[in-house]
Amino acid sequence: MANMSSISEDFSSKLSPVKHSIEEASPKPPLPTKHSSMEVAKGIHPRELCMNKDILPSTMQKAVAEIVGTYFLIFIGCASALVNKIQPLTIVGIALVWGMVLMAAIYAVGHISGAHFNPAVTLALAAGRKFAWQLVPIYVVSQLLGATLASLTLRALFHAQHNIDVTVTQYKDSTSDLEAIAWEFIVTFILMFNVCAIATDDRASKGVAGAAIGATVLFNVIIAGPITGASMNPARSVGPAVVAGVYKNLWVYIVAPILGAMAATLVYSILRVPKPEKPEESAKSTYNDLYVNSEV
C-alpha cells in the first residue's frame, strides 16, 4: 500500500505543473463593461463623450451666430411691414411675425451665442455682470452687420416698392420726443426684465425662454407698434435707417432702448437670489444656454 500511495503522489506531482500551465495560459476573461452600441461602433469612450459636451463655442462661432440670428430677425420682421403694403396683415399679424421669428431664432442659436440679437440686451447683460465686457464690441458689430445685411436683402427683393422706408422706425409728428423715449424705454424695460427673469435666473425654466421672450415682443409690438414702431433694439433701427438713408429721430431708438434695458437689469438684480456655490464646483466656469454668463 505504501508503494501505491507513493506512485500516486509521484503521478499527481507530474500532472500538477501541466494543470498550472493550462490555468496560466487561459486566464479568466474580464467582465464586460457596459457601453452603448453607438459608442462601441464609433470607438468613443464615455469619458470623451462627456468632455465633448463641455466644449464651449469659440468667439468666432458666437459672432457668426449673432450675425445669422439678427439677420433672420430683421429680414423676417421687417419683411412683414413690406408685405403689409401688398397684402394687409394688420398690426396683430405683424406682431405675430416679430414674436415668432424671435422665438425661432432663440431656439436656433441660443445655445451658441446666447441669442442676444440686440445691442441694448448685450450692454445691459454686461452691466449686470452676466456677460463679458470684452465680447461686447464683437456682439454689437455682429448685430449691426446682420441687421444691415438683412435690410440690403429686403431692398433688393422688394425693388418694386422703390424704397424700404416703411421698415424704418419713426413716430408721428403728433408724438413728442419725450413721449417716444418713454414708449421705447417702457417696452424695452418689459422685454429686458423678462430676459433677466427667464433666461438668466437659475430658478427659471430655460426651456420656455424662447417662447416667453417671443410672446413679450409680440405684446409690445401690438401696443407700441402703431405709435413708435416698437423697436426695442438699436440694431433693428440702425440697419434699415442706413440702407434707406433715413436718420430722422434715430438717436431716440438708440438711447431709449439702452436706458430701458439697463434699468430692467438694475431692478431685477434686487429680485435675484445668489446661487449657492458647491465646493467641488468652485473651480469650474459656468455657462447658461441662453444669455451667457460673464465668465464665458
Residue pairs with C-beta under 8 A, 6 or more apart in sequence:
35 46
39 45
39 46
39 49
56 287
56 296
57 65
57 112
57 113
59 135
59 138
61 112
61 113
62 112
62 113
62 114
62 135
62 138
62 139
63 113
63 138
63 139
63 142
64 142
65 109
65 112
65 113
65 115
66 109
66 113
66 116
66 117
66 139
66 142
66 143
66 146
67 142
67 143
67 145
67 146
67 149
68 109
68 146
69 105
69 106
69 108
69 109
69 113
69 115
69 117
69 146
70 117
70 142
70 143
70 145
70 146
70 147
70 150
70 235
71 146
71 147
71 149
71 150
72 101
72 104
72 105
72 108
72 150
73 101
73 102
73 105
73 117
73 146
73 150
73 236
74 146
74 147
74 150
74 151
74 235
74 236
74 239
74 240
75 150
75 153
75 154
76 97
76 101
77 97
77 98
77 101
77 102
77 236
78 150
78 151
78 154
78 164
78 167
78 236
78 240
79 97
79 154
79 158
80 89
80 93
80 94
80 97
80 98
81 94
81 166
81 167
82 154
82 158
82 161
82 164
82 166
82 167
83 89
84 90
84 93
84 94
84 166
85 161
85 166
89 97
91 221
91 222
91 225
91 226
92 222
94 221
94 225
95 217
95 218
95 219
95 221
95 222
95 225
96 218
98 217
98 218
98 221
99 214
99 215
99 216
99 217
99 218
99 221
100 214
100 218
102 117
102 210
102 213
102 214
102 217
103 210
103 211
103 213
103 214
103 215
104 210
104 214
105 115
105 117
106 115
106 209
106 210
106 213
106 214
106 290
107 210
108 115
109 115
110 209
110 210
110 289
110 290
110 291
111 289
111 290
113 139
113 292
114 125
114 131
114 288
114 290
114 291
114 292
115 210
115 290
115 291
116 122
116 125
116 139
116 143
116 291
117 143
117 146
117 233
117 235
118 143
118 232
118 233
118 234
118 235
118 236
118 257
118 261
119 139
119 140
119 143
119 144
119 233
119 234
119 235
119 258
120 188
120 192
120 232
120 233
120 234
120 257
120 258
120 260
120 261
121 192
121 195
121 233
121 261
121 291
122 131
122 136
122 139
122 140
122 143
123 136
123 140
123 258
123 261
123 262
124 192
124 258
124 261
124 262
124 264
124 265
125 131
125 200
125 265
125 291
126 132
126 133
126 136
126 294
127 262
127 265
128 196
128 200
128 265
128 266
128 268
128 269
129 294
130 200
130 288
130 291
130 292
130 293
130 294
131 291
131 292
131 293
131 294
131 296
132 292
132 294
132 295
132 296
135 296
140 235
143 235
144 235
144 238
144 239
146 235
146 239
147 235
147 236
147 238
147 239
147 240
148 238
148 239
148 242
148 243
149 239
150 239
151 164
151 167
151 239
151 240
151 242
151 243
151 244
152 243
154 164
154 167
154 243
155 163
155 164
155 243
155 244
158 164
163 244
164 240
164 243
164 244
165 244
165 246
167 240
167 244
168 237
168 240
168 241
168 244
168 246
169 228
169 229
169 231
169 236
169 237
169 240
169 241
169 253
170 229
170 246
170 248
170 249
171 179
171 180
171 183
171 227
171 228
171 229
171 249
171 252
172 227
175 183
175 227
175 228
177 249
177 252
180 227
180 228
180 249
180 252
180 256
181 252
181 255
181 256
182 256
183 224
183 227
183 228
183 230
183 256
184 224
184 228
184 230
184 231
184 232
184 252
184 253
184 256
184 257
184 260
185 256
185 257
185 259
185 260
185 263
186 224
186 260
187 220
187 223
187 224
187 230
187 232
187 260
188 232
188 256
188 257
188 259
188 260
188 261
188 264
189 260
189 261
189 263
189 264
190 216
190 220
190 264
191 213
191 216
191 217
191 220
191 232
191 260
191 261
191 264
192 260
192 261
192 264
192 265
193 264
193 267
193 268
194 212
194 213
194 216
195 213
195 264
195 291
196 264
196 265
196 268
196 272
197 204
197 268
197 271
198 204
198 205
198 206
198 208
198 209
198 212
198 213
199 206
199 209
199 213
199 288
199 290
199 291
200 288
200 290
200 291
201 268
201 272
202 275
203 273
206 288
206 289
206 290
209 290
210 290
217 232
220 230
220 232
221 230
223 230
224 230
229 237
229 253
231 237
231 253
231 257
232 257
232 260
233 257
234 253
234 254
234 257
234 258
236 253
237 250
237 253
237 254
238 250
238 253
238 254
241 247
241 250
285 293
285 295
285 296
286 293
286 295
287 293
287 295
287 296
